[in-house]
């Protein structure tokens, strides 16, 4: 995780779970961070949780990778489901596209 974050200059890489406690995006305890690098909560956590809630149906497909660019923040969010109720989020502080290679 650390090597990936450094190699691709990601702002952060996060694994978080959905405890299914609440569907309310303001209840951050229902999405506890499992692991994050750097080891802190990103300032964009509220935006990340909102995106997960908005794309919940798409994220049911484990093979689906969602790319979202926020022109307001100039950040790219990449979201995918690792296992049911566990999400991988990669945040870049620039614009990325599906064509960018992360191998």
SVG drawing of the C-alpha trace seen along z (x, -y; Angstrom):
<svg xmlns="http://www.w3.org/2000/svg" viewBox="-30 -25 37 35">
<polyline fill="none" stroke="black" stroke-width="0.4" points="0.0,0.0 2.8,-2.4 4.8,-1.4 1.8,-2.0 1.0,-5.4 4.6,-6.5 5.0,-5.1 1.9,-6.7 2.0,-9.9 -1.4,-9.3 -2.5,-11.7 -3.8,-8.7 -4.9,-5.1 -7.7,-4.0 -9.5,-0.8 -12.7,-1.4 -15.7,0.7 -19.4,0.2 -20.8,1.6 -24.3,1.2 -25.2,-0.6 -26.7,-3.5 -27.1,-4.8 -26.8,-8.4 -23.5,-9.8 -23.2,-12.1 -22.7,-9.1 -19.0,-8.6 -18.8,-5.8 -20.7,-3.6 -17.7,-3.8 -14.6,-3.1 -11.3,-3.3 -9.5,0.1 -6.2,-1.2 -5.0,-4.5 -1.7,-5.7 -0.7,-8.2 -2.0,-7.1 -4.6,-9.8 -8.1,-10.6 -8.0,-12.7 -9.7,-16.1 -11.8,-14.8 -13.4,-12.0 -16.9,-13.6 -16.7,-13.7 -15.4,-10.1 -18.4,-8.9 -20.8,-10.9 -19.4,-9.3 -19.6,-5.8 -23.3,-6.4 -24.1,-7.8 -22.4,-4.9 -23.5,-2.1 -25.4,-0.3 -22.5,-0.4 -20.1,0.7 -22.1,3.9 -20.2,5.2 -16.9,6.2 -15.1,5.7 -16.4,2.1 -13.9,-0.7 -15.3,-4.2 -13.4,-7.3 -14.7,-10.6 -13.0,-14.0 -14.0,-16.9 -13.3,-20.1 -13.9,-22.1 -11.1,-20.3 -9.1,-19.4 -8.9,-15.8 -9.6,-12.4 -11.2,-9.7 -11.0,-6.1 -13.4,-3.8 -13.8,0.0 -15.2,2.8 -12.5,5.2 -15.0,7.5 -18.6,7.0 -18.8,3.9 -15.1,3.1 -14.0,0.3 -10.7,-0.7 -10.3,-4.5 -7.4,-6.1 -7.2,-9.9 -5.0,-11.9 -4.6,-15.6 -4.8,-16.0 -6.8,-14.7 -6.5,-11.0 -8.5,-9.0 -9.4,-5.4 -6.6,-5.4 -3.9,-6.0 -2.0,-2.9 -1.5,-1.7 0.4,1.6"/>
</svg>
